[in-house]
Amino acid sequence: MFEKLGHFIVKHRKGAVVLFIVGILVAGGVGSMVFNRLDSAGYSDPKSDSYKVYEYLNNELKLSDPVVVLLVDAGSKDVTDPEVTQKALALEAKISKEKDVSKTVSFWSSGQQPTFKSSDGKAAYILVYGTGDAFSPESQKMGKFFSKNYDGEVGGLTVYAGGVGVVGHAITEKISKDLTISEAISIPLTFILLAFVFGALVASAMPLIVGVAAILGAFFILYLFTLFTGVSIYALNLTTGMGLGLGIDYALLIVNRFREELHHGKSVEDSVVTTMASAGKTVFYSGMTVLVTLFSLTFFPLPFLKSFGYAGVSVVAIAVVGALFGLPPILALIGHKVDKGVIRRSAITPKEDGRWAQTARFVMKRPTAVVVLSLIVLGILASPITNIKFSQGDSRMLPASNPAAIATALMAERFPGQTGNPVEIIVRNGADKLDAINTYSAQVKAVPGIVAVIPPVVIGKDVRVVAYESMLPRTPEAQKLIHAIRDIKAPEGTLVGGVAADYTDSQDGISKTLPWALGWVILSVLILIFIFTGSIILPIKAVILNFLSLGATMGVLTWVFIDGHLQWLVGSFTLTGTLDTSIVILIAVVVFGLSMDYELFLLSRIREEHLSGKTNVESVATGLQRSARIITAAAVLLAVVFAAFITSGVTSIKSMGFGVALAVILDASIVRGLLVPALMRLFGERNWWAPKWMQRFTLHH
């Protein structure tokens, strides 16, 4: 199939290049509209109790969370002072007339509600409500407006702007700016490294063509997704990182093989056909392993993770299409000019027997010692994982100096409860159960961490109870609080909601889905690698090695982002003692997929050499010599792309960049460079064994 595709591409190379360029331009034009359609929400489980409460409050009671929470500081005066009261009411009246503000509630206009007043009595809240969902793009527009116009000295009072709209806007704005910076760093640096790896300017431009095509194509597909469902702003970082990374990976493999065939004296047409039949086939199956791995993100109930699944699948698919249908016709057109613009002549014609082959032979002479030492190193790196704790992203992801982060920190520090993020309890058909509900409310008030409970309010046949907790809602402490509340025997029809419950349901939803996602990834990858290699041993070994590499990565992430080390390298961030659950899952899935990518790159060449008649040792040595340079180059380049995200001021993006960069370097060095050849030596010819009845399901090379 791939050989026929090669002949077809060579025959229609001009038309294929024109179609590829037009496709990129159209995708870029339409895809650019995706930026205004992304949101910063998506952490909720739509099937959870907390989401039912959210829908009840929004749809039936027309109540929503405040979009903006303003902390009004009266300085040295008490908020009950007549002068302060007059200024605050005037400020609230002005705010209520602003565009898109549906209503306001404050300490002064609500009869001096105690939960709206700070512990020292010098500050109080004004809650600002919008006309739509508190987590929508419209709320971020409100957040932007209030950040600009109501943060600072206003009407003789000091105002700090916070709330979901303000924090959401701050995160979105920060990510967008950071993305521009990271691309400004990674793209030029990537081109310089590509020129060094390929030794020629023309060849080094090829991976960037595929990478840019993958990014623009993925933006186009994400735009189509936004027409039907919500997509997170965070998906942009994965799209650019994976687009450049996979574009480089696949183009490196294709271009390297094409040049290799040319240097063996083949014609341009034969070189393209052979490249498609070998490297093209590897790219396709490598892409499939990454795609099915990233597809597992769509299993999770959180739209946030689903967004990464949409982005991941899109960018992998387009990268494969670009590498198989866009790059080969370009190579067919330029032919031997691929070596033009020589920078490093030694890279143009790689050695048949060099450093990597020598390394492989060295490792295979003492495989047991290499395996033991490698496992010890990975074990040491993984050891901090015992301290790992999880939470979800909140304002603390932002730099501590960000106004939204300052406002949120002051609210947590100065106020007795999370007034803007209460625990919402709805008892459906509870109007005739008031005695039981009052008893239940008293038990809720006694739960450690609850600072106040508002008396039950009858709404038609239903009853609403509002409680205020002392801790930030998206934390392990808040999760324990919600579990404690739900452990109380409640009247029939009771639903516990609010931000803390939403967080709890999200974490619980992830925990329940994780085994299914893992099962899908492991099973699908085992099947794909078996089909590609015809071996039972190699897929199992690949999965086990990936988990070892992943464990080491998670250990180092814990050491850095929970224990607080290496801030001189990764930049300062707010220590929360936790890792963002969704980002950890994302890192794990991306790393697993990329590791399988490199595994197939290596195994493909080793198998090719083995089928040509070489012994196990020689096929490993030659395969490593011809592929390890590409794998190492791809890993370094991919690490550079993701390491650029470390410059981000958003902690979750910083940790994602650091985690993926570290993982691919570990994988390309310890795993592919040492463990794989050592284990290939220990298993010998058993590497390629499979029962005869299964062999008919494998790919014939």
C-alpha positions in Angstrom: 0.0 0.0 0.0 2.7 2.5 1.0 4.8 1.6 -2.0 1.8 2.3 -4.3 1.2 5.5 -2.5 4.9 6.5 -3.2 4.5 5.9 -6.9 1.2 7.9 -6.9 2.8 10.8 -5.1 5.8 10.9 -7.4 3.5 10.9 -10.5 1.3 13.7 -9.1 3.9 15.6 -7.1 3.1 19.1 -8.5 -0.6 18.8 -7.9 0.0 17.3 -4.4 2.2 20.2 -3.4 -0.3 22.8 -4.6 -3.1 21.0 -2.8 -1.0 20.8 0.4 -0.2 24.6 0.3 -3.8 25.5 -0.4 -4.9 23.3 2.5 -2.4 25.0 4.9 -3.6 28.5 3.9 -7.3 27.6 4.2 -6.8 25.8 7.5 -4.8 28.8 8.8 -7.4 31.3 7.8 -10.4 29.5 9.3 -8.4 28.1 12.2 -7.3 31.5 13.4 -10.9 32.1 14.5 -10.6 29.5 17.2 -8.8 31.8 19.6 -12.0 33.8 20.4 -14.1 30.7 20.9 -12.0 29.0 23.7 -12.7 29.1 27.4 -10.9 28.6 30.6 -13.5 26.3 32.2 -14.3 22.6 31.6 -13.3 21.2 35.0 -16.9 20.0 35.8 -18.4 16.5 35.4 -21.7 17.1 33.6 -23.2 13.9 35.1 -22.4 14.7 38.7 -24.6 15.8 41.6 -22.8 19.2 41.8 -23.6 19.8 38.1 -27.3 19.0 38.8 -27.2 21.6 41.5 -25.5 24.1 39.2 -28.2 23.5 36.5 -31.0 23.8 39.1 -29.7 27.2 40.4 -29.1 28.5 36.9 -32.2 27.2 35.0 -34.9 27.0 37.7 -33.9 29.7 40.2 -32.1 31.9 37.6 -29.2 32.1 40.2 -25.6 32.0 39.1 -22.3 32.3 40.7 -20.9 35.8 40.7 -18.8 36.6 37.7 -16.7 39.2 39.6 -16.0 39.4 43.3 -14.7 42.8 44.4 -12.9 43.1 47.8 -13.4 46.6 49.0 -10.8 47.8 51.5 -11.8 50.7 53.7 -8.2 51.2 55.0 -8.1 52.0 58.7 -11.9 52.5 59.0 -14.6 49.9 59.7 -16.8 49.0 56.8 -19.8 50.0 58.9 -18.5 53.6 59.2 -21.2 55.9 57.6 -18.6 57.5 55.3 -17.4 54.1 54.1 -21.0 52.9 53.7 -21.9 56.0 51.6 -18.8 55.5 49.3 -19.4 51.8 49.0 -23.1 52.1 48.1 -22.2 54.8 45.5 -19.6 52.4 44.0 -22.1 49.6 43.9 -24.7 51.8 42.2 -22.1 52.7 39.6 -21.2 49.1 39.0 -24.8 48.0 38.7 -25.1 50.3 35.6 -22.2 48.8 33.8 -22.8 46.8 30.6 -23.7 43.1 31.0 -24.1 43.4 34.8 -27.5 41.8 35.8 -27.3 42.6 39.5 -25.0 43.3 42.4 -25.0 42.1 46.1 -22.8 43.6 48.8 -22.2 43.8 52.5 -23.9 47.2 52.5 -26.9 46.3 50.3 -27.7 42.9 51.9 -28.3 44.1 55.4 -24.7 43.7 56.5 -24.5 39.9 56.1 -21.6 38.7 58.3 -20.1 36.4 55.7 -19.6 39.4 53.4 -17.3 41.1 56.0 -13.6 40.5 56.6 -12.4 39.1 60.0 -10.8 42.5 60.9 -13.9 44.5 59.8 -11.9 46.7 57.5 -13.0 45.1 54.2 -16.2 43.7 52.6 -17.5 42.2 49.4 -19.4 43.4 46.4 -20.6 40.4 44.2 -21.2 41.2 40.6 -23.4 38.9 38.5 -23.6 38.7 34.7 -26.3 37.6 32.3 -24.7 34.2 31.4 -22.6 31.4 32.7 -19.9 32.4 35.2 -17.3 30.3 33.3 -18.2 31.5 29.7 -16.1 33.6 27.4 -18.6 36.4 28.1 -17.7 36.3 31.8 -14.1 36.7 30.9 -14.9 39.8 29.0 -16.6 41.1 32.2 -13.5 40.0 34.1 -11.3 41.9 31.8 -13.4 45.1 32.1 -13.5 45.0 35.9 -9.8 44.1 36.1 -9.0 47.2 34.1 -11.5 49.6 35.6 -12.2 48.5 39.1 -8.9 47.2 40.4 -7.1 49.8 42.5 -8.2 53.1 44.0 -11.9 53.7 43.0 -14.2 56.2 44.6 -12.0 56.8 47.6 -11.8 53.0 48.4 -9.2 50.4 47.5 -10.7 47.7 45.4 -9.2 44.2 44.5 -11.0 42.4 41.6 -11.3 38.6 41.8 -13.8 35.9 41.0 -14.1 33.4 38.1 -14.4 36.0 35.4 -11.3 37.9 36.5 -9.2 34.8 37.2 -10.4 33.2 33.9 -9.4 36.2 31.9 -6.1 36.5 33.7 -5.2 32.9 33.0 -6.3 33.1 29.3 -4.4 36.4 28.8 -1.3 35.0 30.4 -1.4 31.8 28.4 -1.9 33.6 25.1 1.1 35.9 25.9 3.2 33.1 27.1 2.4 31.1 24.0 3.7 33.9 21.8 6.9 34.0 23.9 7.5 30.3 23.9 7.0 30.1 20.1 9.4 33.0 19.6 11.9 31.0 21.5 11.2 27.5 20.3 10.8 28.0 16.5 14.1 29.8 15.8 16.0 27.5 18.2 14.4 24.5 16.6 15.4 25.6 13.1 19.0 26.1 14.3 19.1 22.6 15.8 17.5 21.1 12.7 20.2 22.7 10.6 22.8 21.2 12.8 21.2 17.8 12.7 20.6 17.7 9.0 23.7 19.6 8.1 21.9 21.5 5.3 19.4 24.4 5.3 16.9 23.0 2.8 16.6 19.6 4.6 16.2 21.4 7.9 13.2 23.4 6.6 11.2 20.2 5.9 10.2 19.4 9.5 9.1 23.0 10.1 6.8 22.7 7.1 5.1 19.6 8.5 5.0 21.1 12.0 3.4 24.3 11.0 0.9 22.4 8.8 0.0 20.2 11.8 -0.6 23.2 14.0 -2.7 25.1 11.5 -4.6 22.0 10.5 -5.3 21.2 14.2 -6.5 24.8 14.8 -9.0 24.3 11.9 -10.3 21.1 13.4 -10.5 22.6 16.9 -12.6 25.5 15.4 -15.0 22.9 14.0 -15.2 21.3 17.5 -16.0 24.7 19.1 -19.2 24.8 16.9 -20.6 21.9 18.8 -18.8 21.8 22.2 -16.6 23.7 24.6 -12.8 23.7 24.0 -10.3 24.8 26.6 -7.8 27.5 26.0 -5.1 25.1 27.4 -5.5 23.0 24.3 -3.5 25.6 22.4 -0.3 24.7 24.2 -0.7 21.0 23.5 -1.5 21.8 19.8 1.6 23.9 19.3 3.9 21.6 21.3 2.7 18.4 19.7 2.4 19.9 16.2 6.0 21.1 16.1 7.2 18.0 18.0 5.5 15.4 15.9 6.1 17.4 12.7 9.8 17.3 13.5 9.7 13.6 14.5 8.0 12.4 11.4 9.8 14.7 9.0 13.1 13.7 10.5 12.3 10.0 9.8 11.1 10.7 6.2 13.8 13.1 5.2 16.6 11.0 6.8 15.5 7.9 4.9 15.0 9.8 1.6 18.6 11.1 1.8 19.9 7.7 2.8 18.4 6.1 -0.3 19.7 9.0 -2.5 23.2 8.5 -1.1 22.9 4.8 -1.9 22.6 5.7 -5.6 18.9 5.4 -6.1 16.9 7.7 -8.3 14.7 10.4 -6.8 11.6 8.4 -7.7 12.9 5.1 -6.2 14.1 7.0 -3.1 10.6 8.4 -2.5 9.0 5.0 -3.1 11.4 3.2 -0.7 11.0 5.9 1.9 7.3 5.6 1.8 7.5 1.8 2.0 9.7 1.9 5.0 9.8 5.2 6.9 6.3 6.1 5.7 4.9 2.9 7.1 6.6 3.6 10.4 5.2 7.1 10.6 1.7 5.8 10.0 1.9 3.2 12.7 3.7 5.5 15.1 1.0 8.1 14.5 -1.6 5.5 15.2 0.0 4.6 18.6 0.1 8.3 19.6 -3.4 8.9 18.3 -5.0 6.0 20.2 -3.1 7.0 23.3 -4.3 10.6 23.2 -7.8 9.5 22.3 -8.0 8.1 25.8 -8.3 11.7 27.1 -11.9 11.8 25.6 -12.9 9.0 28.0 -12.8 11.4 31.0 -15.9 13.2 32.0 -14.2 16.6 32.2 -14.6 18.8 29.1 -11.1 20.2 30.0 -9.5 16.8 29.4 -11.7 16.1 26.4 -10.4 19.3 24.9 -6.9 17.9 25.1 -8.2 14.7 23.5 -9.7 16.6 20.6 -6.5 18.7 20.2 -4.2 15.7 20.5 -6.1 13.5 18.0 -6.4 16.4 15.6 -2.7 17.4 15.6 -1.5 13.8 15.4 -3.8 13.1 12.4 -2.7 16.2 10.6 1.0 15.6 11.3 0.7 12.1 9.8 -1.1 13.5 6.8 1.5 16.2 6.3 4.3 13.7 6.6 2.8 11.2 4.2 1.0 13.4 1.7 2.7 16.8 2.0 6.3 16.1 2.5 7.1 13.3 0.0 5.9 15.3 -3.1 8.1 18.2 -2.0 11.0 15.8 -1.7 10.1 14.4 -5.1 10.3 18.0 -6.6 13.5 19.1 -5.0 15.3 15.8 -5.2 19.1 16.1 -4.6 18.6 19.8 -3.7 17.6 18.5 -0.3 21.3 18.7 0.6 21.7 22.4 -0.5 22.9 25.0 1.9 25.6 22.8 3.6 26.3 23.7 7.2 27.8 20.5 8.6 29.0 18.1 5.9 29.4 15.1 8.3 25.7 15.1 8.9 24.7 14.8 5.3 26.1 11.3 5.0 25.8 9.5 8.4 28.3 6.8 9.2 27.2 3.2 8.6 29.0 2.1 11.8 29.6 4.8 14.4 29.1 5.9 18.0 25.6 4.5 18.4 26.5 1.1 17.1 29.5 1.0 19.4 27.3 2.0 22.3 24.8 -0.7 21.5 27.6 -3.3 21.3 29.1 -2.1 24.6 25.6 -2.4 26.3 25.0 -5.8 24.8 28.3 -7.1 26.2 27.1 -6.5 29.8 23.3 -6.3 29.5 22.5 -7.4 33.0 24.6 -4.7 34.6 23.2 -2.1 32.3 19.6 -3.1 33.1 20.2 -3.1 36.9 22.0 0.3 36.9 19.3 1.9 34.6 16.6 0.6 36.9 18.4 2.0 40.0 18.6 5.5 38.3 15.0 5.4 37.3 14.0 4.2 40.8 15.9 7.1 42.4 14.2 9.6 40.1 10.8 8.0 40.9 11.3 7.9 44.7 9.7 11.4 45.5 6.4 10.2 44.0 5.5 9.0 47.5 4.8 12.7 48.3 2.5 13.3 45.3 -0.8 15.0 46.0 -3.4 16.3 43.5 -5.7 19.3 43.2 -7.1 21.4 40.4 -6.0 24.7 38.9 -7.1 28.0 40.6 -5.7 31.5 40.9 -2.6 30.2 42.5 -1.5 29.0 39.0 -0.9 32.6 38.2 2.3 34.5 39.2 1.9 35.7 42.8 2.3 39.3 41.6 -0.7 39.0 39.2 -3.6 41.3 40.4 -6.1 38.4 40.2 -3.9 36.2 42.3 -3.4 39.0 44.9 -7.1 39.5 45.1 -7.9 35.8 45.6 -5.1 35.4 48.2 -6.4 38.4 50.2 -10.0 37.0 50.1 -8.7 33.7 51.5 -6.6 35.4 54.1 -9.0 38.1 55.4 -12.4 36.6 55.2 -13.8 33.8 57.4 -15.4 31.8 54.5 -15.5 31.4 50.8 -18.4 33.8 50.3 -18.1 33.8 46.5 -17.9 30.0 46.4 -20.4 28.6 48.9 -21.5 25.0 49.3 -24.9 24.8 47.7 -27.3 22.2 49.1 -30.6 21.6 47.3 -33.3 19.2 48.8 -35.7 18.4 46.0 -39.3 18.1 47.3 -38.1 19.0 50.7 -40.7 21.6 51.7 -42.5 19.2 53.9 -39.3 17.9 55.6 -38.2 21.1 57.3 -37.5 19.5 60.7 -35.3 16.9 59.1 -33.5 19.6 57.0 -32.9 21.8 60.1 -31.3 18.8 61.8 -29.3 18.1 58.7 -28.2 21.8 58.5 -27.0 21.7 62.1 -24.9 18.6 61.3 -23.4 20.3 58.3 -22.5 23.3 60.4 -20.6 21.0 62.8 -18.4 19.6 60.0 -14.8 20.9 60.5 -14.1 23.6 57.9 -17.6 25.0 57.7 -17.7 28.5 59.1 -21.4 29.3 58.6 -24.7 27.9 57.4 -27.5 30.1 56.2 -31.0 28.9 57.5 -32.9 26.8 55.0 -35.0 28.7 52.4 -38.1 27.1 50.9 -38.4 27.6 47.1 -41.7 26.1 45.9 -41.5 22.4 46.8 -37.7 22.5 47.2 -35.4 23.7 49.9 -32.0 25.5 49.5 -29.3 25.5 52.2 -26.1 27.5 51.8 -22.9 26.8 53.7 -19.6 28.6 53.7 -16.2 26.7 54.0 -13.0 28.2 55.2 -10.6 26.7 52.6 -10.1 27.3 48.9 -12.6 25.1 47.0 -10.3 23.3 44.6 -8.0 21.6 47.1 -7.7 18.2 48.8 -9.0 19.8 52.0 -12.2 20.9 50.2 -12.6 17.4 48.8 -12.4 15.9 52.3 -15.0 18.4 53.5 -17.5 17.5 50.7 -17.0 13.8 51.4 -17.7 14.5 55.1 -20.9 16.4 54.2 -22.1 13.7 51.9 -21.4 11.1 54.6 -24.0 12.7 56.8 -27.4 11.0 56.6 -29.4 13.5 54.5 -33.1 13.8 53.7 -34.2 12.1 50.5 -33.5 14.2 47.4 -30.5 16.0 48.8 -27.9 17.2 46.3 -24.6 18.8 47.4 -23.2 21.3 44.9 -21.0 24.4 44.7 -17.4 24.9 43.6 -15.9 22.6 46.2 -18.4 19.8 45.3 -17.8 20.4 41.6 -14.0 19.9 42.3 -14.7 16.8 44.3 -17.0 15.3 41.6 -14.3 16.0 39.0 -11.6 14.3 41.0 -13.8 11.3 41.7 -14.9 11.2 38.1 -11.2 11.1 37.0 -10.5 8.3 39.5 -13.4 6.2 38.2 -12.4 6.7 34.5 -8.7 6.2 34.9 -8.7 2.4 34.9 -10.8 2.3 31.7 -8.5 4.9 30.0 -5.4 2.9 31.1 -6.9 -0.3 29.8 -7.7 1.3 26.4 -4.2 2.7 26.1 -2.4 -0.5 27.1 -4.6 -2.9 25.0 -4.6 -0.7 21.8 -0.8 -0.1 22.0 -0.1 -3.8 22.6 -2.2 -4.7 19.5 -0.6 -2.0 17.3 3.0 -2.9 18.2 2.2 -6.6 17.8 0.8 -6.0 14.3 3.8 -3.9 13.4 6.6 -6.1 14.8 5.0 -9.6 14.8 6.3 -10.1 18.4 4.6 -10.9 21.7 7.6 -9.9 23.8 8.3 -6.5 22.3 4.9 -4.8 22.9 4.9 -6.0 26.6 8.4 -4.8 27.1 7.6 -1.4 25.5 4.6 -0.8 27.8 6.6 -1.8 31.0 9.5 0.4 30.0 7.1 3.3 29.3 5.6 3.0 32.8 9.1 3.0 34.3 10.0 6.1 32.4 6.7 7.7 33.4 7.2 6.9 37.1 10.6 8.6 37.0 9.0 11.7 35.4 6.3 11.9 38.0 8.9 11.5 40.8 10.9 14.5 39.5 7.7 16.5 38.9 6.8 15.9 42.6 10.3 16.9 43.7 10.2 20.2 41.7 6.5 21.4 41.9 5.5 20.0 45.3 8.7 20.0 47.2 9.8 23.3 45.6 13.2 22.5 44.2 14.9 23.8 41.0 13.0 27.1 40.9 16.2 28.7 39.7 15.8 26.6 36.6 12.0 26.5 36.0 11.2 29.9 37.4 9.3 31.0 40.4 5.8 29.7 41.1 3.3 29.5 44.0 3.9 26.3 46.0 0.5 24.7 46.6 1.8 21.3 47.8 -0.1 19.6 44.9 0.0 18.9 41.2 -2.9 19.7 38.9 -4.7 16.3 38.3 -5.7 17.1 34.7 -2.2 18.3 33.8 -0.6 15.1 35.3 -2.9 12.9 33.3 -2.2 15.0 30.2 1.6 14.7 30.8 1.3 10.9 31.3 -0.8 10.4 28.2 1.4 12.6 26.0 4.6 11.0 27.3 3.3 7.5 26.9 2.3 8.3 23.3 5.6 9.9 22.4 7.6 7.1 24.0 5.7 4.6 21.8 6.6 6.9 18.9 10.3 6.5 19.6 9.9 2.8 20.3 8.5 2.1 16.8 11.1 4.3 15.2 13.8 2.1 16.8 12.1 -1.3 16.4 11.2 -0.6 12.8 14.9 -0.3 11.8 16.0 -3.2 14.0 13.3 -5.4 12.5 14.3 -4.3 9.0 17.9 -5.3 9.7 16.9 -8.6 11.3 14.7 -9.5 8.3 17.7 -8.8 6.0 19.5 -11.7 7.7 21.6 -10.1 10.4 22.0 -11.7 13.8 20.1 -10.3 16.8 23.2 -8.4 18.1 24.1 -6.9 14.7 20.5 -6.0 13.9 20.2 -4.1 17.2 23.6 -2.4 16.7 22.9 -1.4 13.1 19.3 -0.5 13.9 20.5 1.7 16.7 23.2 3.3 14.6 20.7 4.2 11.9 17.8 5.3 14.1 19.2 6.4 17.4 20.6 9.6 15.9 17.2 10.5 14.6 15.5 9.5 17.9 17.9 11.5 19.9 17.6 14.5 17.6 13.8 14.3 17.7 13.8 14.0 21.5 16.1 17.0 21.9 14.1 19.1 19.5 10.8 18.0 21.1 12.3 18.8 24.5 13.2 22.2 23.3 9.7 22.9 22.0 8.1 21.8 25.4 10.9 23.3 27.5 9.9 26.7 26.0 6.7 26.4 28.0 8.7 26.5 31.2 8.9 30.3 30.6 5.1 30.4 31.2 3.9 32.2 34.3 1.0 29.7 34.6 2.2 26.9 36.8 0.2 24.1 35.1 1.7 25.0 31.7 5.1 25.3 33.3 4.8 21.8 34.8 3.5 20.4 31.5 6.5 21.8 29.6 9.0 20.6 32.2 7.4 17.2 32.5 7.2 16.4 28.8 10.7 17.7 28.1 12.2 15.7 30.9 10.3 12.5 29.9 11.4 12.5 26.3 15.1 13.1 27.2 14.9 10.2 29.8 13.2 8.0 27.2 15.7 8.7 24.4 18.7 8.3 26.7 18.2 5.7 29.4 15.3 3.8 27.9 16.0 3.7 24.1 19.8 4.1 24.4 20.5 1.6 27.2 17.5 -0.5 28.4 16.2 -1.4 24.9 19.5 -2.8 23.5 20.3 -4.5 26.8 16.9 -6.3 27.0 17.0 -7.1 23.2 20.3 -8.9 24.0 18.9 -10.7 27.0 15.8 -12.0 25.1 17.8 -12.8 21.9 15.8 -14.4 19.1 12.8 -14.7 21.5 12.3 -11.0 20.8 10.5 -11.9 17.6 8.5 -14.8 18.8 4.7 -15.1 18.4 2.4 -18.2 18.1 1.9 -19.3 14.5 -1.8 -18.7 14.6 -1.2 -15.1 15.5 1.4 -14.4 12.9 -1.2 -14.0 10.1 -2.4 -10.8 11.9 1.0 -9.1 11.7 2.3 -6.7 9.1 4.6 -8.1 6.4 7.6 -5.9 6.0 
